[in-house]
């Protein structure tokens, strides 16, 4: 008297283990949900079967025990792994309750969670959990508590039974709860009909996730704060590169991991950032990391595509010179990256010609520095973190046709002429890519940080903050 409780995998024969095939072959009767019997039809030709529709699990279990107690060897099949939302727990529970003499053996199978993860790339590289949104057997209040725990614990989360015809709002409630803890840019993988002819896989973001994206034949995997999308795949780092040395093309310094963790804390504290374009958020994260000032999230202003445009200039192979208003901005820009890209940074504030010009014309040295800089490098990228008079002078010279800046970083700090200088950039430099820190805030460290954020923009596209922070 024996019952094999067998996981048959997601559906395709390639996912069926040799052990599962062997135990099916040993069995006299195959018991299962009718659709699952159809999936293994070639293996059970000539065998007796007992199939039912959905929600008849208890009936199938009782029939299996009756058949086994009558002397037959029985296979009870589940899709995926029988121990993961499958028949195994019910069979063992029923044996305990009835003290049946029938021997049970659970035969492992490939869970749809793992098959889906393989198709997505490597989303389960760190701690993960699984949650079913079906409230047929579990009260929704309990499910919601588990969702909150998973979101707060930063677990990669596999979502089973995400949507059905009558159950559509639960997935959107899960999304709402996750967005209280995770960035809307968190990557999400959706796999449907894994192992079957209609199989499809795609990667979107948590902010984009909709009930229309899934059904009962779908499994969803939500990344954690370290997960990133890459080449239509979803990857969750385990941390090997950072702990044991850099992976190919990556930097494994402790600083990078610290910055990643810092960005995670910042995102948690910012809460919902749906209204921020990725480039604004990316620059703001760097500014907040530098200043610990969370208001920066709303102060960073730019036209769409600004960061990408400046990034392409810097990586063009013939990058423009960067001109800064003060030496502190120059010192804050990543030296190794500048050398790698062949970018020259110039600051004219202490140039003897500038000192003499300022004296002769009774202007600030910052204004004089812009006049000299524009004469030598009219097409430079200009970065301001201290001197609003320098910023106003650049706008004036540009409007006179004496300069054509490739881009402007406008982040002077202070109380006199600061806001006015930024308004002049916003409304007076049509067509010039400009990153502006609105209001009186800014500073040399902020201006340098904005340039560093732009230099690492490709890391933002992989949701991989902190790359090369010390390079």
C-alpha positions in Angstrom: 0.0 0.0 0.0 1.8 3.1 -1.2 1.2 6.5 -2.6 3.8 8.6 -4.4 3.1 12.3 -4.1 4.8 13.6 -7.2 5.8 17.0 -8.5 5.7 17.0 -12.3 7.3 20.4 -12.9 5.6 23.4 -14.6 4.4 21.5 -17.6 6.9 20.5 -20.2 8.5 17.1 -20.2 12.0 18.7 -19.9 11.1 19.7 -16.4 10.0 16.2 -15.3 12.7 14.6 -13.1 13.9 11.0 -13.7 12.6 10.1 -10.2 9.2 11.5 -11.0 9.0 9.5 -14.3 10.1 6.3 -12.6 7.6 6.6 -9.8 4.8 7.4 -12.3 5.8 4.2 -14.2 5.6 2.1 -11.0 2.1 3.3 -10.2 -1.1 1.5 -11.1 -3.4 4.6 -10.8 -2.6 8.3 -11.4 -4.7 10.8 -9.5 -4.7 14.5 -10.2 -6.3 17.7 -11.5 -7.5 16.9 -15.0 -5.3 19.5 -16.7 -2.2 18.1 -15.0 -3.1 14.6 -16.2 -3.3 16.0 -19.7 0.2 17.4 -19.3 1.7 13.9 -18.7 -0.6 12.0 -21.0 2.2 10.2 -22.9 3.5 8.8 -19.6 0.2 7.4 -18.4 -1.1 5.6 -21.5 -2.9 2.4 -20.4 -2.9 3.4 -16.7 -6.1 4.0 -14.7 -6.6 7.6 -13.8 -8.8 9.6 -11.5 -9.1 13.3 -12.3 -11.2 16.2 -11.1 -11.6 19.9 -11.7 -10.3 22.7 -9.5 -11.2 22.9 -5.8 -11.5 19.1 -5.5 -8.2 18.5 -3.7 -9.8 16.7 -0.7 -11.8 14.5 -3.0 -8.7 13.4 -4.9 -6.8 12.8 -1.7 -9.6 10.5 -0.2 -9.8 8.6 -3.5 -6.0 8.1 -3.5 -6.1 6.6 0.1 -9.1 4.4 -0.8 -7.3 3.1 -3.9 -4.0 2.5 -2.0 -5.8 0.8 0.9 -7.4 -1.5 -1.7 -3.9 -2.7 -2.7 -3.0 -0.4 -5.6 0.1 1.7 -6.0 -1.1 5.3 -6.5 0.6 8.4 -7.9 -0.9 11.7 -6.8 0.5 14.5 -9.0 0.9 18.2 -8.6 2.4 20.7 -10.9 5.7 22.2 -10.0 6.8 20.7 -6.6 4.1 18.8 -4.7 5.3 20.4 -1.5 4.9 24.0 -2.8 1.2 24.9 -2.8 0.6 21.3 -3.9 -0.9 18.1 -2.7 1.8 16.9 -0.4 0.7 18.8 2.7 -2.9 17.7 2.4 -1.8 14.0 1.9 0.4 14.0 5.0 -2.2 15.9 7.0 -4.9 13.4 6.1 -2.6 10.4 6.9 -2.0 12.0 10.4 -5.7 12.5 11.0 -6.9 9.0 9.9 -3.8 7.0 11.0 -3.9 5.3 7.5 -1.5 2.4 7.1 -0.7 3.6 3.6 3.0 4.5 3.0 3.6 8.0 1.6 6.6 9.1 -0.3 7.0 12.7 -1.5 8.8 12.9 -4.8 10.3 16.4 -5.4 9.6 18.3 -8.6 10.9 21.5 -10.2 8.8 24.4 -8.7 7.3 26.8 -11.2 9.0 29.5 -9.1 12.4 28.1 -10.0 11.6 27.5 -13.6 10.3 31.0 -14.0 13.4 32.4 -12.2 15.6 30.6 -14.6 13.8 32.1 -17.6 14.1 35.6 -16.0 17.8 35.3 -15.4 18.8 35.2 -11.7 16.1 36.9 -9.6 16.4 34.6 -6.5 20.1 35.3 -5.9 19.5 36.4 -2.3 16.9 35.8 0.4 13.4 35.2 -1.0 9.9 34.1 0.0 6.7 33.0 -1.8 3.2 34.4 -1.2 0.0 33.1 -2.7 -2.7 35.7 -3.2 -5.5 33.1 -3.2 -7.7 33.8 -0.2 -9.8 30.6 -0.7 -8.0 28.9 2.2 -6.2 31.8 3.9 -7.9 35.0 5.2 -6.9 38.1 3.3 -5.9 39.8 6.6 -3.2 37.1 7.0 -2.0 37.4 3.4 -1.7 41.1 3.8 0.4 40.8 7.0 2.7 38.4 5.1 2.9 40.9 2.2 3.9 43.7 4.5 6.5 41.5 6.2 8.0 40.5 2.8 8.2 44.1 1.7 9.6 45.5 4.9 12.1 42.6 5.1 13.4 43.4 1.5 12.8 39.8 0.4 12.7 38.9 -3.2 9.1 37.8 -3.4 7.5 35.2 -5.7 3.8 35.8 -6.1 1.6 32.7 -6.8 -2.1 32.9 -7.9 -1.8 36.7 -8.6 -5.0 37.2 -10.4 -8.2 35.3 -11.3 -11.5 36.3 -12.9 -13.0 37.3 -9.6 -9.8 38.2 -7.8 -8.3 41.3 -9.4 -7.7 43.9 -6.7 -5.4 41.8 -4.5 -2.4 42.2 -6.8 -2.9 46.0 -6.8 -3.1 46.0 -3.0 0.2 44.1 -2.9 1.7 46.6 -5.2 0.5 49.5 -3.0 2.0 47.9 0.1 5.3 47.2 -1.6 5.5 50.7 -2.9 5.5 51.9 0.7 8.9 50.1 1.1 10.3 49.8 -2.4 11.2 52.1 -5.2 8.7 52.1 -8.1 11.8 51.3 -10.3 12.2 47.9 -8.6 12.3 45.3 -11.4 9.5 42.7 -11.6 9.5 39.6 -13.7 6.2 38.1 -15.0 6.3 34.6 -16.4 3.1 33.0 -17.9 2.5 29.4 -18.9 6.0 28.3 -18.0 7.0 25.2 -19.8 4.0 25.3 -22.1 3.5 26.3 -25.7 2.1 29.7 -24.7 5.1 30.5 -22.5 6.0 34.2 -22.1 8.4 36.2 -19.9 8.9 39.9 -19.5 10.5 42.3 -17.0 8.8 45.5 -16.0 8.9 47.8 -12.9 6.9 47.7 -9.7 5.5 51.1 -10.7 4.2 49.6 -13.9 2.7 46.4 -12.5 -1.0 46.0 -13.2 -3.6 43.3 -12.7 -3.9 43.2 -16.4 -0.4 41.8 -16.6 -1.2 38.4 -15.0 -3.7 35.6 -14.5 -3.9 32.3 -12.6 -1.3 30.8 -15.0 1.3 33.5 -14.2 4.0 33.8 -11.5 5.4 37.1 -10.6 8.8 37.7 -9.0 9.4 41.1 -7.4 13.1 42.0 -6.9 14.6 43.4 -3.7 16.3 46.8 -3.3 19.5 45.4 -4.9 17.9 43.7 -7.9 18.3 45.2 -11.3 17.1 44.7 -14.8 19.7 43.9 -17.5 19.2 42.8 -21.1 15.5 41.9 -20.4 16.5 39.8 -17.4 16.1 40.3 -13.7 19.2 39.8 -11.5 19.5 39.9 -7.7 23.1 40.1 -6.6 24.2 37.8 -3.8 27.1 40.1 -2.9 30.0 38.0 -4.0 31.4 40.8 -6.2 31.5 43.3 -3.4 32.8 40.9 -0.8 35.4 38.8 -2.7 36.5 41.1 -5.4 35.0 42.7 -8.6 33.2 40.7 -11.1 34.0 41.3 -14.8 33.2 44.9 -15.6 32.2 45.7 -12.0 33.8 47.4 -9.0 33.8 45.5 -5.7 34.9 48.2 -3.3 33.3 48.4 0.1 32.3 52.0 -0.8 30.0 50.7 -3.5 28.1 48.5 -1.1 27.9 51.3 1.4 26.4 53.5 -1.2 23.9 50.9 -2.3 22.8 50.4 1.3 22.6 54.2 1.7 20.4 54.5 -1.4 18.1 51.8 0.0 17.7 53.8 3.2 17.1 57.0 1.3 14.5 55.4 -0.9 12.8 53.9 2.1 12.6 57.3 3.7 11.4 59.1 0.6 8.5 56.7 0.2 6.5 56.9 -3.0 8.6 58.5 -5.8 6.3 57.7 -8.7 6.2 61.3 -9.7 10.0 61.5 -10.2 11.5 60.6 -13.6 14.4 58.2 -13.2 17.0 60.8 -14.1 15.7 63.2 -11.5 15.6 60.5 -8.9 19.1 59.3 -9.8 20.6 62.8 -9.4 18.5 63.4 -6.2 19.7 60.2 -4.6 23.3 61.3 -5.1 22.6 64.8 -3.7 20.7 63.4 -0.7 23.6 60.9 -0.1 26.0 63.8 -0.1 24.0 66.3 2.0 21.5 64.2 4.1 19.0 66.7 2.9 15.8 64.9 1.7 14.3 68.1 0.2 16.8 67.6 -2.7 14.3 65.1 -4.1 12.0 67.9 -5.0 14.6 70.6 -5.7 16.5 68.9 -8.6 15.0 70.2 -11.8 15.7 69.5 -15.5 14.1 68.9 -18.8 13.4 65.3 -19.8 16.5 63.7 -21.4 19.0 66.1 -19.8 21.1 63.6 -17.9 21.2 61.2 -20.9 22.3 64.0 -23.2 25.1 65.1 -20.9 26.1 61.5 -20.3 26.5 60.9 -24.0 28.6 64.0 -24.3 31.0 62.8 -21.6 31.3 59.4 -23.1 31.5 60.6 -26.7 35.2 60.0 -27.1 35.7 63.7 -27.6 34.2 65.1 -24.5 34.0 68.9 -23.9 36.1 70.5 -21.2 34.3 70.9 -17.8 34.7 74.4 -16.4 33.9 74.9 -12.7 33.3 78.2 -10.7 35.5 77.1 -7.8 38.2 74.6 -7.1 36.1 72.7 -4.6 33.8 71.6 -7.4 36.8 70.4 -9.4 38.2 68.4 -6.5 34.9 66.6 -6.0 34.6 65.1 -9.5 35.7 61.5 -9.9 39.4 61.7 -10.9 39.9 58.2 -12.3 36.7 58.5 -14.4 37.8 61.8 -15.8 41.2 60.3 -16.7 39.6 57.3 -18.2 37.3 59.4 -20.4 39.9 62.0 -21.3 38.0 64.8 -19.7 39.8 68.0 -18.7 38.5 70.1 -15.8 39.4 73.8 -15.6 38.8 76.4 -12.9 39.9 80.0 -13.6 39.1 81.6 -10.3 42.8 81.9 -9.3 44.2 82.6 -12.7 46.4 85.7 -12.7 44.6 87.1 -15.7 41.3 86.7 -13.9 42.6 88.4 -10.8 43.8 91.4 -12.8 40.6 91.6 -14.9 38.4 91.6 -11.8 40.5 94.5 -10.4 40.5 96.5 -13.6 36.8 96.1 -14.3 35.6 96.2 -10.7 33.8 92.9 -11.0 33.9 89.7 -8.9 36.6 87.2 -9.7 33.8 84.7 -10.5 32.5 87.0 -13.2 36.0 87.6 -14.6 36.7 83.9 -14.5 33.7 83.3 -16.8 34.9 85.9 -19.3 38.3 84.2 -19.6 36.7 80.7 -19.6 34.2 81.5 -22.3 37.0 83.0 -24.5 39.0 79.7 -24.2 36.2 77.1 -24.0 32.9 78.5 -25.2 31.5 75.1 -25.7 32.4 73.6 -22.3 30.2 72.0 -19.7 29.9 74.6 -16.9 29.3 73.6 -13.3 28.5 76.1 -10.5 28.3 75.3 -6.8 29.3 78.6 -5.2 29.1 81.8 -7.3 25.8 83.0 -8.6 27.5 86.0 -10.3 29.5 83.5 -12.4 26.3 81.8 -13.4 24.7 85.0 -14.4 27.7 86.1 -16.3 27.7 82.8 -18.3 24.0 83.4 -19.2 24.7 86.9 -20.3 27.7 85.9 -22.5 25.7 83.1 -24.0 22.8 85.4 -24.9 25.3 87.8 -26.5 26.5 84.9 -28.7 30.0 84.7 -27.0 29.4 81.3 -25.5 27.5 78.1 -26.5 27.8 75.9 -23.4 27.3 72.2 -24.0 25.5 71.9 -20.7 25.1 73.7 -17.3 25.0 72.4 -13.7 23.4 75.3 -11.8 23.8 74.7 -8.0 25.2 77.9 -6.4 24.3 78.2 -2.7 23.5 81.3 -0.7 21.1 84.2 -0.2 22.1 87.0 -2.7 21.3 86.5 -6.4 21.2 82.7 -6.0 17.6 82.1 -7.0 17.7 84.8 -9.7 20.8 83.2 -11.2 19.0 79.9 -11.5 15.9 81.5 -13.0 18.2 83.0 -15.7 19.4 79.6 -16.6 15.9 78.1 -16.7 14.4 80.8 -18.8 17.4 82.3 -20.6 19.3 79.3 -22.0 16.8 77.7 -24.4 18.1 74.3 -25.7 21.0 74.0 -23.3 20.8 70.9 -21.2 20.8 72.1 -17.6 20.5 70.5 -14.2 19.2 73.1 -11.7 18.9 72.9 -7.9 16.0 75.2 -7.2 15.9 77.7 -4.4 18.8 78.8 -2.2 20.3 75.3 -1.7 23.2 73.8 -3.5 27.0 74.0 -2.9 30.3 72.9 -4.4 29.8 69.4 -3.1 26.3 69.3 -4.7 27.6 70.5 -8.1 30.3 67.9 -8.1 27.9 65.2 -7.0 25.5 66.0 -9.9 28.4 65.5 -12.3 29.3 62.2 -10.6 25.7 61.1 -10.9 25.7 61.9 -14.6 29.0 60.0 -15.1 27.4 56.9 -13.5 24.0 57.3 -15.3 24.4 53.9 -17.0 24.4 52.3 -13.6 21.0 53.9 -12.9 19.6 52.1 -16.0 20.6 48.8 -14.4 19.3 50.0 -11.0 22.8 49.5 -9.7 23.7 52.5 -7.6 27.2 53.2 -6.3 29.3 51.8 -9.1 32.8 53.1 -9.0 32.1 55.6 -6.2 35.8 55.8 -5.3 37.1 55.6 -8.8 
